[in-house]
Amino acid sequence: MISFYDVDGRMGLKNVWDLLDWGKHIQIVSRIQARIVKAVKNGLKQTARGLQRLLSNSLAAKLIAIKRVISNSGKRTPGVDNILIDTPRKRWEKLKNLNLPEYKAKPLKR
């Protein structure tokens, strides 16, 4: 597996992004989501909260979130932070920023 911490200039950021095992990341997120649904149905609130925290902090979920943002029909429109993620370098920078402990999500743009 290729870690975004190992990204260097020799391989090229676009190539690294394309080489990620997207199926594996989608599978990781799907499993955690299924566990959350199961915990909620069984009335295990604390377990569900822990799994939600696990999902929100997982690298796989953040990768998929960025991939969704850059591949949807509004990909050429800046978000609430007026930043457009149009280059591979910006993708990796956003991913690194999402992993910072002091990161706070901004409100949804409507």
Secondary structure, DSSP 8 states (H G I E B T S, - for coil): ---GGG--TTT-HHHHHHHS-HHHHHHHHHHHHHHHHHHHHTT-HHHHHHHHHHHHH-HHHHHHHHHHHHHSTTTTS--TT-----SHHHHHHHHHHHTSTT--------
